[in-house]
């Protein structure tokens, strides 16, 4: 003979059902935010790239030590992926190796950043003595700016989610990333130009009260990852900038 469910058993089942619906809603409501992006270049000198050239990459903007290695790995990976797509034998010097040789006595906030800083450095003979063992063709000095801007905060006293009225609070914000690579032509001792990649992604988060099947607070939101979009745009833009060369393009053959 089957036993009738007890009150505690029914409560457990309702709670379990509520938890299952909660988990499903989290999966359904969490998503990827919309991301917009652009890439542009400013050229002041022709470029060219050969299969066995050597390119140094460094992060030029001041970055907290906790994030320096992570950002450098991401930026180097994007640049390397696109440059080696056209020139598989190209050698990429990692940022840590390049900084150790070229700027052994400088802290992160003392590194050259921007067009004019590199122009002054290129007039310093001691700089070339330091980097001569690398046989560099180009240095790609990447600066990064990241910001967050709150765009909307919304409070609703009632919601019809699952047919159960209750309050809801949500907020949205823009995540913005700008990456700029100064292209330093080490062979000709000049700045060849710059490539910029920008990406903006919309993110949001909130919480709503759901009353059915049991009262619970439901967090929800969307996320965006503009850094990855900007990083890929920078890699693709640099490959185009170096390979296509522009007016008066130098031949890649040596």
Backbone torsions as a table, in degrees:
resi	resn	phi	psi	omega
1	UNK	NA	130.0	-177.5
2	UNK	-77.6	141.0	177.9
3	UNK	-85.8	143.8	178.2
4	UNK	-73.1	140.5	-179.9
5	UNK	-59.7	138.3	177.5
6	UNK	-81.0	167.8	179.1
7	UNK	-61.1	-39.8	-179.3
8	UNK	-66.3	-36.3	179.0
9	UNK	-64.7	-42.9	178.6
10	UNK	-63.3	-40.7	178.5
11	UNK	-63.4	-40.8	178.5
12	UNK	-61.9	-41.7	-179.2
13	UNK	-65.5	-41.5	179.3
14	UNK	-64.9	-40.0	179.0
15	UNK	-64.9	-41.7	178.7
16	UNK	-63.3	-41.7	178.3
17	UNK	-63.9	-41.4	178.6
18	UNK	-62.4	-40.2	178.8
19	UNK	-65.0	-39.5	179.2
20	UNK	-64.3	-44.0	178.5
21	UNK	-64.9	-38.7	177.1
22	UNK	-57.8	-46.5	179.6
23	UNK	-63.8	-41.7	-180.0
24	UNK	-65.2	-39.7	179.8
25	UNK	-67.1	-36.7	177.1
26	UNK	-59.6	-43.2	179.2
27	UNK	-65.6	-39.6	-176.5
28	UNK	-74.2	-33.3	-175.2
29	UNK	-89.0	-26.2	178.2
30	UNK	-76.8	129.5	-178.6
31	UNK	-151.4	-171.2	-179.6
32	UNK	-100.8	131.5	178.8
33	UNK	-76.7	161.5	-179.1
34	UNK	-73.4	137.6	-179.8
35	UNK	-126.1	132.0	175.3
36	UNK	-115.9	151.3	-174.8
37	UNK	-154.7	159.2	171.5
38	UNK	-150.0	158.7	177.5
39	UNK	-133.5	135.7	177.3
40	UNK	-143.6	162.8	-179.0
41	UNK	-135.1	153.3	170.9
42	UNK	-126.9	117.6	-177.0
43	UNK	-108.2	133.1	176.2
44	UNK	-121.7	-8.0	178.7
45	UNK	-154.3	151.6	179.0
46	UNK	-69.0	157.9	178.6
47	UNK	-133.7	170.2	175.1
48	UNK	-164.8	155.6	-175.7
49	UNK	-139.2	130.9	177.1
50	UNK	-108.6	159.7	-172.9
51	UNK	-59.5	-34.9	-175.5
52	UNK	-107.7	23.0	175.9
53	UNK	-67.9	161.7	178.0
54	UNK	-115.7	129.0	-177.7
55	UNK	-123.5	128.2	175.8
56	UNK	-99.6	139.0	179.1
57	UNK	-120.9	138.0	176.3
58	UNK	-148.8	153.4	174.7
59	UNK	-91.6	116.8	-171.0
60	UNK	-93.5	-23.8	-177.7
61	UNK	-84.7	145.4	177.8
62	UNK	-58.2	127.2	179.9
63	UNK	-134.2	140.9	177.7
64	UNK	-59.2	142.1	-176.8
65	UNK	-55.4	-32.2	-178.3
66	UNK	-63.2	-27.9	-175.3
67	UNK	-108.8	-7.5	-172.8
68	UNK	-58.7	-53.1	-176.9
69	UNK	-62.8	-42.5	-178.9
70	UNK	-62.4	-46.3	-179.8
71	UNK	-66.7	-41.3	-179.9
72	UNK	-63.0	-40.2	178.7
73	UNK	-63.2	-41.5	179.8
74	UNK	-65.5	-48.0	-178.1
75	UNK	-64.6	-45.5	179.2
76	UNK	-61.4	-40.4	178.7
77	UNK	-61.5	-42.6	179.2
78	UNK	-64.9	-46.6	-179.2
79	UNK	-63.1	-47.2	-177.8
80	UNK	-62.9	-40.4	-178.5
81	UNK	-58.4	-45.6	-176.6
82	UNK	-80.4	-37.6	179.8
83	UNK	-67.9	-39.5	179.5
84	UNK	-76.1	-14.0	174.2
85	UNK	-67.1	-28.7	177.8
86	UNK	-101.2	-28.4	-178.8
87	UNK	-134.3	84.7	-175.1
88	UNK	-58.7	-28.0	-177.2
89	UNK	-89.8	3.3	180.0
90	UNK	-62.3	140.0	178.8
91	UNK	-104.3	126.0	178.9
92	UNK	-106.1	122.3	177.2
93	UNK	-84.7	122.1	179.6
94	UNK	-60.6	149.5	-178.2
95	UNK	-55.4	-44.1	-177.5
96	UNK	-62.4	-39.9	179.5
97	UNK	-68.4	-40.3	-179.5
98	UNK	-67.2	-45.4	-179.7
99	UNK	-62.7	-40.6	-178.3
100	UNK	-61.2	-35.3	-178.3
101	UNK	-86.1	-44.7	-173.1
102	UNK	-83.6	-33.7	-175.5
103	UNK	-134.2	60.7	-174.6
104	UNK	-65.6	-24.6	-174.1
105	UNK	-105.7	5.2	-176.2
106	UNK	-103.7	141.7	172.3
107	UNK	-83.1	172.2	-175.6
108	UNK	-59.8	-37.3	-178.3
109	UNK	-81.3	-0.5	177.4
110	UNK	-102.8	-4.9	-178.6
111	UNK	-66.7	145.7	179.5
112	UNK	-61.6	136.6	-178.7
113	UNK	-141.1	122.5	178.2
114	UNK	101.7	166.0	-174.3
115	UNK	-59.1	-50.8	-173.1
116	UNK	-71.3	-32.7	177.1
117	UNK	-63.2	-41.1	178.6
118	UNK	-72.5	-33.3	176.3
119	UNK	-61.1	-42.5	178.0
120	UNK	-66.2	-40.8	-179.0
121	UNK	-65.2	-35.5	-178.2
122	UNK	-68.0	-15.0	177.2
123	UNK	-90.9	2.3	-177.5
124	UNK	-98.6	110.1	-179.1
125	UNK	-60.2	-30.0	-178.0
126	UNK	-64.3	-29.7	179.4
127	UNK	-64.0	-40.4	-179.4
128	UNK	-71.4	-29.5	175.5
129	UNK	-64.3	-38.6	-178.9
130	UNK	-67.9	-42.5	-173.1
131	UNK	-92.9	-3.9	-177.2
132	UNK	-54.0	-40.3	-178.7
133	UNK	-61.5	-20.0	-177.8
134	UNK	-81.6	-22.2	-177.4
135	UNK	61.9	41.7	-173.7
136	UNK	-68.8	140.5	169.2
137	UNK	-95.8	-44.9	179.2
138	UNK	-137.4	154.0	166.3
139	UNK	-118.9	128.8	177.7
140	UNK	-109.4	103.9	-178.1
141	UNK	-96.9	109.1	-172.0
142	UNK	-101.3	124.3	172.9
143	UNK	-104.1	147.5	-178.2
144	UNK	-133.0	137.2	174.4
145	UNK	-128.5	131.6	179.2
146	UNK	-132.4	140.8	-178.7
147	UNK	-149.0	161.1	178.3
148	UNK	-130.9	132.6	-177.6
149	UNK	-131.5	118.8	178.5
150	UNK	-68.7	128.5	-176.2
151	UNK	-111.3	-26.3	-176.9
152	UNK	-161.9	139.7	171.0
153	UNK	-129.7	126.4	-174.5
154	UNK	-130.0	132.7	176.8
155	UNK	-120.1	128.7	178.6
156	UNK	-121.9	129.1	-177.7
157	UNK	-75.8	-20.0	-178.4
158	UNK	-146.5	149.5	177.2
159	UNK	-141.0	150.5	-179.5
160	UNK	-98.2	16.2	-178.2
161	UNK	-57.6	123.7	-179.1
162	UNK	56.6	24.0	177.6
163	UNK	76.4	6.2	-177.7
164	UNK	-113.7	116.7	-179.5
165	UNK	-68.0	149.4	178.5
166	UNK	175.2	165.5	-177.9
167	UNK	-75.6	158.1	179.0
168	UNK	-145.9	134.8	177.9
169	UNK	-127.4	130.3	-179.6
170	UNK	-144.0	155.6	177.9
171	UNK	-143.0	152.0	176.5
172	UNK	-135.4	153.0	-178.7
173	UNK	-152.3	160.0	177.6
174	UNK	-101.3	133.0	170.7
175	UNK	-102.2	122.7	-176.4
176	UNK	-119.7	140.8	178.9
177	UNK	-136.3	130.8	173.8
178	UNK	-125.5	121.2	175.9
179	UNK	-113.4	131.7	177.7
180	UNK	-130.2	125.7	178.3
181	UNK	-109.0	117.0	171.7
182	UNK	-80.3	122.5	-178.3
183	UNK	-93.2	107.5	-178.3
184	UNK	-99.8	119.4	177.9
185	UNK	-86.7	96.2	-174.7
186	UNK	-68.5	-31.2	-178.4
187	UNK	-67.4	-42.7	-177.0
188	UNK	-99.1	4.3	176.4
189	UNK	53.8	58.3	179.9
190	UNK	-156.2	162.2	172.3
191	UNK	-91.9	123.1	-177.5
192	UNK	-85.6	-18.6	-180.0
193	UNK	148.4	-158.6	-178.2
194	UNK	-148.9	151.8	174.7
195	UNK	-125.1	131.0	-179.1
196	UNK	-120.2	139.4	177.0
197	UNK	-131.5	127.6	-177.3
198	UNK	-124.0	142.4	175.8
199	UNK	-145.3	140.9	177.7
200	UNK	-131.6	127.2	179.3
201	UNK	-122.9	142.5	179.4
202	UNK	-95.8	130.0	177.4
203	UNK	-125.5	162.3	179.8
204	UNK	-161.6	159.8	178.3
205	UNK	-154.4	154.6	179.6
206	UNK	-169.8	179.1	178.4
207	UNK	-144.4	139.0	-179.8
208	UNK	-131.1	150.6	176.4
209	UNK	-93.3	122.7	177.0
210	UNK	-107.5	130.5	-176.1
211	UNK	-101.5	-14.0	179.9
212	UNK	-121.8	139.1	1.2
213	UNK	-80.4	-20.7	174.2
214	UNK	-136.0	149.8	180.0
215	UNK	-61.9	130.5	174.8
216	UNK	-159.9	157.7	176.7
217	UNK	-92.0	129.4	-177.1
218	UNK	-112.3	109.1	173.6
219	UNK	-76.5	147.6	179.0
220	UNK	-152.5	162.2	179.0
221	UNK	172.2	177.0	175.7
222	UNK	-130.2	151.3	-179.9
223	UNK	-125.3	155.3	176.2
224	UNK	-136.2	152.7	-176.5
225	UNK	-130.5	70.8	-175.1
226	UNK	-69.1	-23.0	-178.2
227	UNK	-62.4	-44.2	179.3
228	UNK	-61.8	-38.3	178.9
229	UNK	-66.0	-46.3	179.4
230	UNK	-65.0	-38.3	-179.1
231	UNK	-63.6	-45.0	178.1
232	UNK	-65.2	-38.4	177.0
233	UNK	-63.0	-38.7	178.6
234	UNK	-65.6	-44.9	179.4
235	UNK	-60.1	-45.0	179.4
236	UNK	-66.2	-40.4	179.7
237	UNK	-65.7	-39.8	178.7
238	UNK	-67.0	-39.7	178.2
239	UNK	-60.5	-44.0	179.0
240	UNK	-65.2	-43.4	-177.7
241	UNK	-61.4	-46.5	-176.2
242	UNK	-75.2	-38.0	-174.2
243	UNK	-78.8	-44.1	-176.0
244	UNK	-74.3	-32.2	168.8
245	UNK	84.7	-34.5	-179.5
246	UNK	80.8	-171.5	179.7
247	UNK	-56.6	135.8	-179.2
248	UNK	70.4	30.1	-174.7
249	UNK	-53.1	136.4	176.8
250	UNK	-82.7	144.9	178.9
251	UNK	-72.4	144.5	-179.7
252	UNK	-79.5	-17.1	-179.5
253	UNK	-76.4	141.1	180.0
254	UNK	-130.6	NA	NA
